[in-house]
Amino acid sequence: MAVTPITELNERARDVFRLVVESYLGTGLPVGSRTISRMASLSLSPASIRNVMQDLEELGLLAAPHTSAGRMPTETGLRLFVDGMMQAAEPSPEERRAIEAGLTESGPIEEALSAATATLSGLSACAGIVMVPKREPVLRQFGFVPLNDRQALAVLVGQDGSVENRVLDLPESVTPSLLAEAANFMSARFSGLTLSQAGDLLRQELERERTALQGAARELIERGIAIWSQDADARPVLIVRGQSHLLDDGTAADLERVRQLLEQLEGKQEIFGLLQSALAGDATKIFIGSENKLFSLSGSSVIAAPYRGGDGRVVGVVGVIGPTRLNYARVIPMVDFTAQTLSRLMR
């Protein structure tokens, strides 16, 4: 359904509509005309307010969930409110400090991303999500530590000081001296390169026969590069924290929706696909209910903002997933501030 332009609503309709939406977002309950008449000095009787609410329902902006006189905004109505009427509130100093507190320049970036997601989840009472930037470590040193005749521990040291270990199956007839030779070759030849660059260089040299590597040594080095390349492709690209926030007191009558949402959160690859669209722009994006197919059944909203790496390019997305009745005016600026904070950390 096309969203009715806000300019097509007269002042009285805008006032009633805004009060209905704000009340619903605060309580999660349908709003009646008597409640609206007590909330503001509209100089309208409950009967007049009912007539306005009926008009708004015919426009597809409000709906009556059952036979009661109460109304609640539709997804179309929520979109109109968010885009044309909402007054966003900047994060408070306390919220800003809480978001910044878990972000430090030391340690793996994944830890900072996880901390930011957990904090955002707690402040928004939603599930927090962050897309981890795909990155390859720049290599500084390789090493092989023999474990037994058939296996060794491959050790990768990155330029950033990170250390990763993987168990590697050895080719036949590999001696400790051959392990040392392969490690020295890799450290000398591939230092300063990423894994993909190291793999490309090795293939080029083998094709041009510009290396004296033969037999087991060549196979060992190829395996040493491949084990991290394969692992990088399988790493999770999404961190989800705070699913428990979705099970609050207000969900008792809506357990089926929450169950569906929790199941959808398990499909991280599907959420990753949804967030890809947020990588394309500079601004925070809001998906309300059935505007995205993934969360159409659970009727959930997604607020997501891109963050940037040191070169200014967008490298990931941070955001929240929650019910459509979440506090958009408060949560949207909070997500945006978290993305800005992550961008500063990544520089």
Salt bridges, closest charged atoms under 4 A:
GLU22 OE1 - ARG18 NH1 3.41
GLU57 OE1 - ARG71 NE 2.75
ASP83 OD1 - ARG79 NH1 3.13
GLU90 OE1 - ARG96 NH2 3.50
GLU94 OE2 - ARG97 NH2 3.76
GLU95 OE2 - ARG330 NH2 2.85
GLU100 OE2 - ARG344 NH2 3.59
GLU110 OE1 - ARG135 NH2 3.48
GLU164 OE1 - ARG166 NH2 2.78
GLU164 OE1 - ARG235 NH2 2.73
ASP200 OD1 - ARG203 NH2 2.35
GLU205 OE2 - ARG189 NH2 2.47
GLU219 OE2 - ARG223 NH2 2.50
GLU222 OE2 - ARG218 NE 3.66
ASP231 OD2 - ARG166 NH2 2.82
ASP231 OD2 - ARG235 NE 3.23
ASP254 OD2 - ARG257 NE 2.78
GLU256 OE2 - ARG259 NH2 2.42
GLU263 OE2 - ARG259 NH1 2.51
ASP282 OD1 - ARG308 NH2 2.43
GLU291 OE1 - ARG79 NH2 2.63
ASP311 OD2 - ARG313 NE 2.68
